[in-house]
Amino acid sequence: MGARFDLTTTNVMAYLVATTRLKSAPRVTLEQLKVFLNRLADDRGYPRSSLISSSSEWVHNIRHTAQDSLNSLNEKTTALEYNEVVPSTLLSEVLGPLAAVFGSYDIYILPVGDWRDSDVLDRFAEEAARIPGYGILVLIPDYYEPQQNVQVLDPSLAVTEAIKNRGAWPGAIFALRSGEVSFLPINEARARVAQLAETMRAHPFDQRLIKEVVTAPSPQISGRSRRLLHLSDLHFGTRRAADTEVYVQTALKPYVSEVNQIVITGDLFDQPRSRHAQQYRNFAHQLHMLSGKTPIIIPGNHDQRIFGNSLLGLGRRLRQLADLEWREVVVDDEAQMAFFCFDSSRTGDLARGCVDRDQLLRMATEYEVSNTGQALDKYLKIALVHHHPYPYVPHKETPIIDPRGWAGRESFIELRESDRFLAWCSSRSVELILHGHKHIPRLIVDHVLDETSDNQAYRPITTVGCGSTLGANGSAMSFNIIEWDPRSGNWSAQFMIDRGDGSRFKTAVLQSQVV
């Protein structure tokens, strides 16, 4: 059995196939849900059938159920705008009948790739979907343009694995209904399907053996990616940091042991005081013990200004900042990453920031010295800055968290002359900017003019804000994971969010970039 869908609605498909224990209503707009149900109910006008099966009864049942769900949705959403998120209770009610059908399978296979691989992936999907009677459902996302970036809200674990391994496409995800997943390149996936069919034929009730077949890792992709952990705005010295530190450290353990680098984009402590700075150093020592890595850090306004503010130079305290070890350019040859580490709080008043021309020149000079023989030209270049280079406009933001709580005067906390900073990043082929400051996770994908290029080219720059890792001022707790594949040049950003009450960190957004 098999069903096609758009990769951006994978959260809906994941909801349909999940066990009751794993279910939580995903965020999906009315438009996305209607397109999804329309495709299942009637795929006329699409180049490929949305359902694959040797059983016409199964196909008829899915189409009929999807049409009923679509009719129910239309009746109950007359007052909802197309771009609004469908309320979770209504989503559960509308999708309930479809979940009863899709959720009855034990194993799910998800082939992924771009249109250049469509023939080989279609053949693979047809073969896997027509394995008779063994509880396997093939979920087939539409194929993408080779250079197309992909963004998914609330992605399932299977789709997370697919996107993070984009450099190894074409391939397939194998997933158990209980949640375990593995990704395989297409040649291995073909062999795995045959092995799985034989195992289920010979040992249909041996769940342990079936699980071993499904979750066995691929030797082809082991060690292929480099991983970066992004933290920010710890604000040690506050009661909130003391309350959340152990919880967050425990949540970080599975990730920290596998990272190539850890970066912290400022506001390490709440006040430039020795006690606050020591609490941060204790945390950094723990990270080093778990990972073997010393965090790459930049300062924020709270690390050098009383209450994070200064006016005409008053309120600045640099003693604790001077004791921190940080460099303006950091090169990691093993991970093939180069970091530009800016201090945007060196100038500016109140809580504002700025990266002045002198700092840009020093950064360029140090980079050129490090880049003898153009050895760093193919490295992933990442700019670290505390202040956000793009102003917050709630209705235009990617909905990583609920924007209704966004408050504060942007003019008091902005990055001054941000256009100059972005233009410099473009001219230096920076592809990723990581920041903190406002305690709100955010994602901006932009193209910035490189004024130094001969043809006035616009270069893609993605800006990723971490929010506050320890949940400063009662905000959500957050960290980001950047996966970088030097072979293909692809990378992804995974936003991990806990709403602030210890309910569990989960992936809120996954962004895939093709370089």
SULVENMO-V247607 format. One record per backbone hydrogen bond with DSSP energy under -0.5 kcal/mol. CO is the residue of the C=O (numbers start at 0). NH is the residue of the N-H. E is the energy in kcal/mol with one decimal. If there is no record, write none. Layout:
co:CO nh:NH e:E
co:CO nh:NH e:E
This chain:
co:0 nh:137 e:-2.9
co:1 nh:51 e:-2.7
co:2 nh:139 e:-3.5
co:4 nh:141 e:-2.0
co:5 nh:8 e:-2.1
co:6 nh:9 e:-1.5
co:8 nh:11 e:-0.8
co:8 nh:12 e:-1.7
co:9 nh:13 e:-3.1
co:10 nh:14 e:-1.6
co:11 nh:15 e:-1.9
co:12 nh:16 e:-1.8
co:13 nh:17 e:-1.2
co:18 nh:21 e:-0.9
co:18 nh:22 e:-0.8
co:19 nh:22 e:-0.7
co:25 nh:27 e:-0.6
co:27 nh:85 e:-2.7
co:28 nh:32 e:-2.3
co:29 nh:33 e:-2.3
co:30 nh:34 e:-2.4
co:31 nh:35 e:-2.3
co:32 nh:36 e:-2.5
co:33 nh:37 e:-2.7
co:34 nh:38 e:-2.2
co:35 nh:39 e:-1.6
co:36 nh:40 e:-2.5
co:37 nh:41 e:-2.6
co:42 nh:45 e:-2.0
co:49 nh:3 e:-3.3
co:51 nh:1 e:-2.1
co:53 nh:55 e:-0.7
co:54 nh:58 e:-1.6
co:55 nh:59 e:-2.4
co:56 nh:60 e:-2.3
co:57 nh:61 e:-2.2
co:58 nh:62 e:-2.5
co:59 nh:63 e:-2.6
co:60 nh:64 e:-2.3
co:61 nh:65 e:-2.7
co:62 nh:66 e:-2.2
co:63 nh:67 e:-2.1
co:64 nh:68 e:-2.2
co:65 nh:69 e:-2.3
co:66 nh:70 e:-2.5
co:67 nh:71 e:-2.3
co:68 nh:72 e:-2.3
co:69 nh:73 e:-2.5
co:70 nh:74 e:-1.9
co:71 nh:75 e:-1.5
co:72 nh:76 e:-0.8
co:73 nh:76 e:-0.5
co:76 nh:79 e:-1.5
co:80 nh:83 e:-1.5
co:81 nh:30 e:-2.4
co:83 nh:29 e:-2.1
co:86 nh:90 e:-2.5
co:87 nh:91 e:-2.4
co:88 nh:92 e:-1.8
co:89 nh:93 e:-2.7
co:90 nh:94 e:-2.5
co:91 nh:95 e:-1.0
co:94 nh:98 e:-2.6
co:95 nh:99 e:-1.6
co:96 nh:100 e:-0.8
co:97 nh:100 e:-0.6
co:97 nh:101 e:-2.8
co:98 nh:102 e:-2.3
co:100 nh:103 e:-1.1
co:101 nh:104 e:-1.1
co:105 nh:176 e:-2.0
co:106 nh:136 e:-2.6
co:107 nh:174 e:-2.8
co:108 nh:110 e:-0.5
co:108 nh:138 e:-2.9
co:109 nh:172 e:-2.4
co:110 nh:140 e:-0.7
co:111 nh:169 e:-0.6
co:111 nh:170 e:-2.2
co:112 nh:143 e:-1.2
co:113 nh:116 e:-2.2
co:114 nh:117 e:-1.4
co:116 nh:120 e:-2.4
co:117 nh:121 e:-2.8
co:118 nh:122 e:-2.1
co:119 nh:123 e:-2.0
co:120 nh:124 e:-2.8
co:121 nh:125 e:-2.6
co:122 nh:126 e:-2.2
co:123 nh:127 e:-2.6
co:124 nh:128 e:-2.9
co:125 nh:129 e:-1.3
co:127 nh:130 e:-1.2
co:129 nh:131 e:-0.6
co:130 nh:133 e:-0.6
co:134 nh:105 e:-1.4
co:134 nh:106 e:-2.1
co:136 nh:108 e:-2.1
co:136 nh:138 e:-0.6
co:137 nh:2 e:-2.7
co:137 nh:139 e:-0.6
co:138 nh:140 e:-0.7
co:139 nh:4 e:-1.9
co:143 nh:114 e:-2.1
co:144 nh:147 e:-1.6
co:149 nh:511 e:-3.4
co:151 nh:509 e:-2.2
co:155 nh:159 e:-2.3
co:156 nh:160 e:-2.1
co:157 nh:161 e:-2.0
co:158 nh:162 e:-2.7
co:159 nh:163 e:-2.4
co:160 nh:164 e:-1.3
co:162 nh:165 e:-1.6
co:164 nh:167 e:-2.2
co:165 nh:168 e:-1.7
co:169 nh:185 e:-2.1
co:170 nh:111 e:-2.5
co:171 nh:183 e:-2.5
co:172 nh:109 e:-2.9
co:173 nh:181 e:-1.8
co:174 nh:107 e:-3.1
co:175 nh:178 e:-2.2
co:176 nh:18 e:-0.8
co:179 nh:175 e:-2.5
co:181 nh:173 e:-2.8
co:183 nh:171 e:-2.6
co:184 nh:187 e:-0.6
co:184 nh:188 e:-2.4
co:185 nh:189 e:-2.1
co:186 nh:190 e:-1.3
co:187 nh:191 e:-2.4
co:188 nh:192 e:-2.3
co:189 nh:193 e:-1.8
co:190 nh:194 e:-2.2
co:191 nh:195 e:-2.9
co:192 nh:196 e:-2.7
co:193 nh:197 e:-2.1
co:194 nh:198 e:-2.4
co:195 nh:199 e:-2.6
co:196 nh:200 e:-1.7
co:197 nh:201 e:-2.5
co:198 nh:202 e:-3.1
co:202 nh:205 e:-1.5
co:204 nh:206 e:-1.4
co:205 nh:209 e:-2.1
co:206 nh:210 e:-2.4
co:207 nh:211 e:-1.8
co:208 nh:212 e:-1.8
co:209 nh:213 e:-2.3
co:210 nh:214 e:-2.4
co:211 nh:215 e:-0.9
co:217 nh:221 e:-0.6
co:220 nh:223 e:-2.0
co:225 nh:483 e:-3.1
co:226 nh:259 e:-3.1
co:226 nh:260 e:-1.3
co:227 nh:229 e:-0.5
co:227 nh:481 e:-2.9
co:228 nh:230 e:-0.6
co:228 nh:262 e:-2.9
co:229 nh:479 e:-2.2
co:230 nh:264 e:-2.1
co:231 nh:468 e:-2.7
co:232 nh:469 e:-0.6
co:234 nh:237 e:-1.3
co:235 nh:269 e:-2.8
co:237 nh:236 e:-0.5
co:237 nh:241 e:-1.6
co:238 nh:242 e:-2.1
co:239 nh:243 e:-1.8
co:240 nh:244 e:-1.7
co:243 nh:247 e:-2.6
co:244 nh:248 e:-2.7
co:245 nh:249 e:-2.2
co:246 nh:250 e:-1.9
co:247 nh:251 e:-2.1
co:248 nh:252 e:-1.1
co:251 nh:254 e:-1.3
co:251 nh:255 e:-3.0
co:252 nh:256 e:-1.5
co:254 nh:257 e:-1.6
co:255 nh:258 e:-1.2
co:260 nh:228 e:-2.4
co:261 nh:295 e:-3.2
co:262 nh:230 e:-3.0
co:263 nh:265 e:-1.2
co:263 nh:297 e:-1.5
co:265 nh:232 e:-1.8
co:266 nh:233 e:-0.9
co:266 nh:234 e:-2.3
co:267 nh:235 e:-1.7
co:270 nh:272 e:-2.8
co:272 nh:276 e:-2.4
co:273 nh:277 e:-2.3
co:274 nh:278 e:-1.7
co:275 nh:279 e:-1.7
co:276 nh:280 e:-2.3
co:277 nh:281 e:-2.2
co:278 nh:282 e:-1.6
co:279 nh:283 e:-2.6
co:280 nh:284 e:-2.3
co:281 nh:285 e:-1.7
co:282 nh:286 e:-2.1
co:283 nh:287 e:-2.2
co:284 nh:288 e:-2.3
co:285 nh:289 e:-2.0
co:286 nh:290 e:-2.2
co:287 nh:291 e:-2.9
co:292 nh:294 e:-0.6
co:294 nh:296 e:-0.6
co:295 nh:263 e:-2.4
co:297 nh:265 e:-0.7
co:299 nh:302 e:-0.7
co:300 nh:303 e:-1.0
co:300 nh:304 e:-1.0
co:303 nh:316 e:-2.1
co:304 nh:307 e:-2.2
co:305 nh:308 e:-2.1
co:309 nh:349 e:-4.3
co:310 nh:313 e:-2.0
co:312 nh:315 e:-1.1
co:313 nh:310 e:-1.7
co:314 nh:305 e:-3.0
co:317 nh:321 e:-2.3
co:318 nh:322 e:-1.1
co:319 nh:323 e:-0.5
co:320 nh:323 e:-1.2
co:323 nh:325 e:-0.8
co:327 nh:340 e:-3.5
co:329 nh:338 e:-3.3
co:330 nh:332 e:-0.6
co:331 nh:335 e:-1.3
co:331 nh:336 e:-1.9
co:335 nh:379 e:-2.4
co:336 nh:331 e:-3.0
co:337 nh:381 e:-2.8
co:338 nh:329 e:-2.1
co:338 nh:340 e:-0.6
co:339 nh:341 e:-0.8
co:339 nh:383 e:-3.3
co:341 nh:343 e:-0.7
co:342 nh:345 e:-1.1
co:343 nh:353 e:-2.4
co:348 nh:351 e:-2.5
co:349 nh:309 e:-0.8
co:352 nh:415 e:-3.3
co:353 nh:346 e:-0.6
co:353 nh:355 e:-0.6
co:355 nh:359 e:-1.9
co:356 nh:360 e:-2.4
co:357 nh:361 e:-2.3
co:358 nh:362 e:-2.4
co:359 nh:363 e:-2.4
co:360 nh:364 e:-2.5
co:361 nh:365 e:-2.4
co:362 nh:366 e:-2.2
co:363 nh:367 e:-2.5
co:364 nh:368 e:-2.0
co:365 nh:369 e:-1.8
co:366 nh:370 e:-1.7
co:370 nh:373 e:-2.0
co:371 nh:374 e:-0.9
co:373 nh:376 e:-1.2
co:375 nh:378 e:-1.7
co:378 nh:380 e:-0.6
co:379 nh:337 e:-2.6
co:379 nh:381 e:-0.5
co:380 nh:430 e:-1.7
co:380 nh:431 e:-1.4
co:381 nh:339 e:-2.8
co:382 nh:384 e:-0.5
co:382 nh:433 e:-2.8
co:383 nh:341 e:-2.6
co:385 nh:435 e:-1.8
co:387 nh:414 e:-0.6
co:390 nh:392 e:-0.5
co:392 nh:395 e:-2.5
co:392 nh:396 e:-0.6
co:393 nh:396 e:-1.1
co:397 nh:399 e:-2.8
co:401 nh:404 e:-0.9
co:402 nh:405 e:-1.9
co:407 nh:409 e:-0.7
co:408 nh:411 e:-1.4
co:408 nh:412 e:-0.5
co:409 nh:412 e:-1.3
co:409 nh:413 e:-0.9
co:411 nh:350 e:-1.3
co:413 nh:352 e:-2.4
co:413 nh:415 e:-0.7
co:414 nh:417 e:-0.8
co:415 nh:354 e:-0.6
co:416 nh:419 e:-0.5
co:416 nh:420 e:-1.3
co:417 nh:421 e:-2.7
co:418 nh:422 e:-2.4
co:419 nh:423 e:-2.1
co:420 nh:424 e:-2.2
co:421 nh:425 e:-2.3
co:422 nh:426 e:-2.2
co:423 nh:427 e:-1.4
co:424 nh:429 e:-2.9
co:425 nh:428 e:-1.6
co:430 nh:461 e:-2.2
co:431 nh:382 e:-2.5
co:432 nh:463 e:-3.2
co:433 nh:384 e:-2.2
co:434 nh:465 e:-2.1
co:435 nh:437 e:-1.3
co:438 nh:467 e:-0.5
co:439 nh:466 e:-0.6
co:441 nh:464 e:-2.9
co:442 nh:397 e:-0.6
co:443 nh:445 e:-0.5
co:443 nh:462 e:-3.2
co:445 nh:460 e:-2.9
co:447 nh:458 e:-2.9
co:448 nh:450 e:-0.9
co:449 nh:452 e:-1.4
co:452 nh:455 e:-1.1
co:456 nh:449 e:-3.4
co:456 nh:458 e:-0.5
co:458 nh:447 e:-2.8
co:460 nh:445 e:-2.5
co:461 nh:432 e:-2.7
co:461 nh:463 e:-0.5
co:462 nh:443 e:-2.4
co:462 nh:464 e:-0.5
co:463 nh:434 e:-2.1
co:464 nh:441 e:-1.4
co:466 nh:468 e:-0.5
co:467 nh:470 e:-1.2
co:467 nh:477 e:-1.0
co:470 nh:473 e:-1.4
co:471 nh:474 e:-1.7
co:475 nh:467 e:-0.6
co:476 nh:497 e:-2.9
co:478 nh:495 e:-2.7
co:479 nh:229 e:-2.9
co:480 nh:482 e:-0.6
co:480 nh:493 e:-2.6
co:481 nh:227 e:-2.6
co:482 nh:491 e:-2.2
co:483 nh:225 e:-3.1
co:483 nh:485 e:-0.7
co:484 nh:488 e:-2.7
co:484 nh:489 e:-0.5
co:489 nh:484 e:-2.8
co:490 nh:512 e:-3.4
co:491 nh:482 e:-2.1
co:492 nh:494 e:-0.5
co:492 nh:510 e:-2.6
co:493 nh:480 e:-2.2
co:493 nh:495 e:-0.6
co:494 nh:496 e:-0.6
co:494 nh:507 e:-2.9
co:494 nh:508 e:-0.7
co:495 nh:478 e:-1.9
co:496 nh:505 e:-2.0
co:497 nh:476 e:-2.5
co:505 nh:496 e:-2.6
co:505 nh:507 e:-0.5
co:507 nh:153 e:-3.0
co:508 nh:494 e:-2.6
co:509 nh:151 e:-2.3
co:510 nh:492 e:-2.6
co:511 nh:149 e:-1.4
co:512 nh:490 e:-2.0
co:512 nh:514 e:-0.5
